[in-house]
Structure formats: C-alpha cells, structure tokens
C-alpha cells in the first residue's frame, strides 16, 4: 500500500493535475467558505420564508437558462485545441466567433422566454404578484450569461489562476455587500438586486479578461472571422454540442426542478431549509469541479495514445482522492451539525440538520466519480453517457414523487442520493467494460508511447 501511494506521489501526470487543479481548488475553497458566510448573512436577514422565495426565483431563471441556452465551451476546447496544435489560426478565430454567436443568441432567447413565461409559471407555482415582479427583474440578468466562450478561451491558454481569483473576488464582494445589507436591515428586494448585480459583474469581468488574453495571443479581432463552414472544418462539432447539451440539461434539471417542486407541493419555509442544505452540498462539490476542468485534456491525450493502464490508474487515483476528501467533510460536519448550523445560518434553521447530512452524502457519492465523466467523454462515449444520465434522472424523479409526500423535504435529498448512486454505478460499469475491451483487443500500448 505504501509503495502504491509513493508511486502516485511520484507520478508526473498526477503532479501536474494537482498543480493545475490547485489554482482552481484553492480559489474554490476560499470562495466556498465566503459563500457560506454570505449565505449566513442572507439567511439571518431574511428568514426561511423569504430565503425560500429567493431560492425559487433563482431556480426558475436557472432552469429556463439551461433549457434554452447551449453551452459550447467543451466543444470549443476540443476543436480549439486541435486548431491551435495544427496552427490553424483562421479556424480557431472562426471557432471563437461561432462560440460568441451561440452565447449571445442563447442569452437573448433565455432572457426573453424567462421574462415572458414567468407570468404563466408564477401563478401555477403559487407565487404572489410581487414575487412574479421580482422574478421578471431577475430574468434580465440572463442577457449577460455569456461565460461559455470566455471560459473555453482561458482554459485553452492555461489561465486557470484567473478562475481562482475571480471566484474569490466574487465571493468576497458578495460577503461585503450582503454584510452591508444585513447591517442596514435590508429586505428581499435588496438582496435580489445585489445578487443580480454580482452575477452581472462576474460575467462581464470574465468576458473582459478573456478578450484581453485573446489580444495577447493575437486573436483579438476574431469577430471579423468567417463563421460559415465551421461545421465542415470541425466535423462532428454540432453532434458534440447537442449531445452534451442534452446530457447537461437532463442532469441539471434535478438541481432546479427539485426546488420548484418543493415550493409547489410544500411551502417556501421548506424551500429555505432545503436551499441551506444544497448550499452546503455545493460547497463540497467545489472540490471536484476544478479537477474535472483540468483533467479532461490529459485524459483525452492518454486515450488517444491508448495508454490504457495509465488512464485507468489516473481515474482511480483521482476518484479515490476526491471521494475521500468529501467523506471527511461529511464526517466532520455530520458529527457537529448542530454547532455548524448555529454558527452559520442560526437557530431558525435547526431543522435543516438532517437535510445537510443527506445532501453531503449525495455529493460525496458524486465525487467518487469525479474522473469518470471526462474519461467517458474522452473515449467518445457521450451518447452512452447521455443514456446513463437519462436512467439516473428517471430514478431521481421516481424517488422524488414517492418520497416527497411521505418524507417531506428530506425526500428531495434522498432523491439526489439515488441519482448520484445510479450514475456512479452505471458509469463504473461502462468504464470498466470499455477498458477491458481495449485491453483484450491488444490495441493498448505501454505508457509513454504515442499512438
């Protein structure tokens, strides 16, 4: 066991992944801690009922955005990396313009539909007229949801540190503004507008930083590029975009519809408690997100070279590390849940204790599969990945429908555990089967040998 751990420590790929992920992880962890401080300020200022209303509004806009807007950043990274590697500068400029057009069109459609549809959706969800008005105003922020192309640009040019300090700056700004609002005794409208301003500021800053990086790399005038024919020059790009869109849409619907369904079938107080639990879970997920972001290119290269043994070892290492970290957080918080809630959101949220533990259990399960998703995508199994997501999501909604009336809001957290467990088990089976097929076919080559 000691020898295996030592080999992991000395592995060049693992060291590089840890170094790159460290930039994002450090920023995400600080941002997560500051995010919990901001949550505590907002929760104490608003109380469970009004916090639940704010969570419902945010969930509604996120759901509409995810239904409508495409997220081309993974396709831009995949095809952009090929263009940069082959020095196809004009193709890369066309890809950038392609991404910006998708971003802008999707943002405009999302905002328009969210603003229009809220008049119908609001009464169905039991929202009052003031709540519908707040949701209408907040939907305007979707116009500035232009992060996909800037994200791809900064990752392609290895600017991971930008995401780290931007996350910290955004979280620090949230704490500062929410702190002032808390001291001033501000109400729901103030916190809603502050959340909207912070959202806009982060996306605008990300876009400006990416544009400056493109100027530095000599691609600042990419908008003059010819976008016609980009699908011919990058074969399969639309298939890649749409399959990932379907997978992300189905999977992430569980993160917004659960909130809306709790609001529709229970009450806003239950939504407020559930929102607190989900924020704790999201803070834990910040461990895995940066690792996935830096892992994708290296896993793709290992698969292309058919370094099967090293790929399998890397996936195992990453999944065990992230899963163990999440399990440690679950144990620490679970053993001290009353104290944690007392020190953060306050005594009004004592009933959220079991929800926090269940939500952390769900995220721990997910983090034991951190490397599986980029591995399956690198293997070209995005369609099979979509099928896994569909099955797991069906399990989520079936559990939610049965458990919500029986167990109340805890049923939603249990549904997330079912979702992540089904996904993890299916992904492990598919990954192991594909690795076994490659090994038996004799196509694998020793590590370090390029294909």
N, C-alpha and C positions, 0 to 999 in steps of 0.2 A: 504493500500500500504506500509506504514511504517512497519507494522508487518511482511509483506511478505519479505521485504528487510532485516529485522532483523533476520528472520529465515534463510535466505540464508547465512547471515554473520556467523551464529552460526552452520551451517551445517558442520559436520566433514568431509564428503566426499569432499564438495566444498573447504573447507580449505586445505585439503591435495592436491587436484588437483591444487589449486592456488599456493601452496608452491612448488610442483614439477615443475609445468609449469613455475614458476618464475625463476628457474635456466636457463631454455632454453629461456624464453621470454626476460630476461634481456640481455643475450648474443645476441639473435637475433636482438633486438632493437639497441644495440650498433653496431652490425655488419651491420644492415641496414643503419644506419647513416653513418658509414665509407664507406659502399658500394656506397652511393650517392656521397661522396667526391671523391672516386676513379672514379666513372662514370664522374663526372665533369672534373677531370683532363684529362681523356682519351678523352672525348668529345671535350674539348677545344684544345687538342693537334692534334686530327685527323680531326675534322670537320665532318659534317653529312655524306658525301660520304664515307669516309674511315671507319667511325664508322659503317656505314651500311654494308660494306664488312665484317668487323669483326663479326658483329651480324649474318650475313649469314653463315659464316664458323662455328661459334659455334652452330647455329641452325641445320646445316647439321649433325654435329657429334652427337649432342644430339638425333636427330631423328633416325639415324642408331643405336645408342646405345639402345634406347628404343624399337626399332623394334626387335632387336636380343636378348638382354640380359634379363634373368629372374631376378626378384627381390624377393628372398625368405625370406627377413627379417621378414615379418609379419607371415609367416608360422613358421619360427624358434622361434618367440616369443610365438605363440600359443601352439605349440607342445613342445617347450623347457620348458615353464612354467609348463606344465603337468609333464614332466620328472623330473624337479627339485622338484616339490611338492611331487612326489611319491618316491623321492630319487633313480631314475633310472639313475645312473651315466653313465653307459655304453651307454644307449640310448641317453643321452644328448651329449656324446662325438661323437657318430655316426651322430647325427644331425648337429653338428658343422662341421664335415668333409664333410657331404652332402652339407652344405651351401657353404663351401670354394670351393668345386669342381664345383658347379654351377656358383659361382662368377668367378672363373678362366677360365672356359670354355666359359662363355658368354663374358668375356672381350676380350679373344683372337679372338673369332669369330667376335665380333663387330669391333675390330681394323682392322682385315683382310678385311672384307667386306667394311668398310668405305674407306680404302686406295684404294681398287680395283675399287669400284663403282664411286669414285669421277671423274675419267677420263671420265665417261659417263654422270654423272649428271651435272658436271661443265658446259660444252658447252650448255646443254639444259637450264640451268639457266642463260645463258648469261655471265658466268664467263670468265675472261681472263686467259691466261696461268699462270701468277704469282699468281692469286687467287687460281687456282687449286693446284699449288705447296704449297701454304700456308695451304690449307685445308688438303692436304696429310700429311704434317708435323704435323698439329694439331691432326689428327686422331690417331697418335701414342699414345697420352695420354690416349686413351681408354683402352690400355693394363693394366693400373693401376686402372681401375674402379672396385675396389674390396671392396666397402663400405658396402654391404648388411649384410654380416655375422658380421663384427665388430660392425655395428650399432645395430644388434639384441643382441649381447653379452652385450654391455654397457647398453642397456635399461633393459635387464633381470636382471642385477645386480645393478640396480638403480643408475647408474653413469651418471645421467643427467647433472651434473655440467661440465663434460668433454666436452659435446657438446657446452655448453655455452662459455667456454674459448677458445675452438678450433675455433669456429665461429669468436670470437673477434680477436684472433691471426691471422687467415687467412685474415680477412678484414683489420687489421692493416698492415699486410705485403703487401697487395695489394696497400693500400694508399702510403706506403713508397716507394715501387718500382715504382709505377706509377708516384709518385711525382718526383722521380729522373729522370725518362724518360721524363716527361714534361719539367723539367728544362733543360735537355740536348737537347731538340728539337727532340726527337726520332720519328720515323715513325711507320707505321703499323706493319712491321715485328717485331720490338722490343716489341710492346705491345702484339702481338700474342704470342711470345715466353715467355714473362713474365706471361701471362695468363695461358699458358701451364705449366710452372714451378710451379706456385701457386696451380694449380689443382693437380698436382702430389704430391706436398708436403703435401697437406691436406689429401689426401687418404692414403699416406704412414704413416703419423702421426697417423691417426685414426686406421689403422691396428696394429701398434706397441703398442698403448695404450690398445687396446682390447686384444692383445696377453698377455701383462703383467697382465691384470686383470684375464685372464684365468689361468695364472700361480699362481696368488694369491689365486684363488678359487680351485686350484688343478686339473685343466683341461688342463694344458699346453701341454701335449703330446697327444692331441686329434687326431692328424693326423695318429696315429697308430691304431685308432679305426676301427672296421669292419663296412663299409657302406652298404654292401649287406643286403637286408631285411629291410631297414629302412622304406620303404613304408608299410610293413606288421606290423611293430611295431608302426607305426604312421599312422593309417588308414585314408585315405582321404587327405593326405598331397599333393599329386600331383594335385588332383582336386582343392584344395585350391590355390596352386601356379598358376595353369593355368588360373583359373577364375579371380584371381586378376591381373594377367599379362594382360589378355585381356581388363579388365576394365581400368587399368592404361594406357595401350598402346593407346586405343581409346581416352581416355580423354586427355592425354598429347600430342597427336598428334596435338591438336589445338594450343599448345604453341610453336610448331616448324614449322609446315606447313604454318601457317599464315605468318611468316617471309619470308619463301622461296617463297610463292606465291606473296607477295608484291614485292619481288626482281625480280620475273619473269615478272609480269604484270605492275609494275610501274618502280621505279628506286631505286638505293642504297641510294639516299638522303632521300626518303620516308621511307626506312628501318631504317635509322639513327634516324629520328624523332620518329618512332614507337618504336624503341628499348629504347629510353629515356622514353617514356610513360610506357612501360612494366616494366622497372626497378623501377619506382615509384610504380606501382601496386604490384610488387613482394615484395617491402619493406613493404607494408601494410599487405600482406599475411603472413609475418613472425610473426604476432600476433597469427594467427590460427594454424600454423603448430605445434609449441611445445605443444599446448593444446591438439591437436589430438593425439600426441605421448604419452602423459601421461594419456589420458582419456581412451584409448582402454582397458587396463586391468581392470580398475574399472567398466566400463560399462559392460564388459563381465561377471564380477562377479555378478553384480546386476541382469543381465538377467538370469544367471544360478540359482540364488536364487529365481527368479520370484518376485523380489521386484519392481513390475511394476510401482507403483505410484512414488517411489523414482527415478527410472530410467527416467520416463517422466519429472519429475521436474528438474532433473540434466541436461538433454538435453536442456530443455527450458532455464534454467539459463545460461548455457554456450553459447548457441546461441545468447541470448539477449545481454550478456556482450560483446562478440567478435564483433557482428554486430554493437553495439552502439559505440564501440571504432573506428571501421572502418569508420562509418558515421561521427564521429567527425573529423577524419583525412581528409575525403573528403571535409567537410565544410571548414576546416581551409585552406587547400591547394587551393580549388576552389575559395575562396574569395581573395586569394593573389597569384594567379597563375603566373602573370607576374613577381612579385618580386621573387617568388620561382625559376623560371627558370633563371632569371637574376643573382641570387646569386649562382646558381649551375652550370648548363651547359653553360650559357652565351647567348648573344643576337642572335647567329646564330640559336638557337633552339626555337625562339619565337613562331613559327608556331606549336610547339608541345603542346601548352597550352590546346586546346580542347581535344587532344588525351590523355593527362594526366588525365583530369577530367573524360572522358569516361572510361578509364582504372581503375581509382579508384572506379567509380560506379560499374564496373563489379566485382572487388574484394570485395567491400562492400557486394554485393549480395551473393557472395560465402561465406563470413564469417558469414552471418546469418544462415548458415547450417554447422558450424564447427563440431558440435557434432553428426550430423545426419549420416555421413559415418561410424564412429566407432560403432554407435548404430545399424545400419542395418547389419554390418558385425557380430556383437555380436549375433544378432538374427538369424544368419545363412542364411541371405537373399542376399548372394553375387551374386547369379545368377540373381536375380531381380534387384540388384544394377547395374549389367552389362547391363541389358536391359534399365534401366534409362539412363545410360551413352551413350548407342548407340543412343537413341532417341534424347537426348540433343545435342550430337555431330552432328547428322544429321541436327538439327536445326541450329547449328553453321555454317556448311559448306553451307547450303542453303542460309543463310543470307549473308555469305561472298561472294558467287558467284554473288548474286544480288546487294549487296551494294558496293562492291569494284569498279566496273566500274562506278557506279552512284556517289558515295561519296568520292572516292579516299581512302586514307589510313585510314580515320575515319571509313570506313565501317568495317575494321577488329576489331576495338574496340567495335563497336556496335554488331558485331557477338559474342564477348565474353560476352556482357551483356545478349544477347538472350540465350547463352549456360548456363550461371550460373542461370538465372531465370527459365528456363525449368527444370534444375536439382533440384533446390531448391523446386519448387512447387511439382514435382513428388515425391521427397524424403519425403517431409512433408506428402503427402497423404498416401504413403506406410507406413511410421512410425505410423501415427495416426491410420490407419486401423489395423495394427498388434497389437498395444496397446489395441485397442478396442476389438479385438478378444480375447486377453489374459484375459482382464477384464471380458468379458462376459462368458468365459469358466469356470470361478471360480477357475482357477489354480493359480492366484496371491495370495501371502501370505503377511502378514504385514511386513513392513520394519524391518530388523534386524533378521528375521527368516531365517535360512539357509534351502535350499532345499536338 
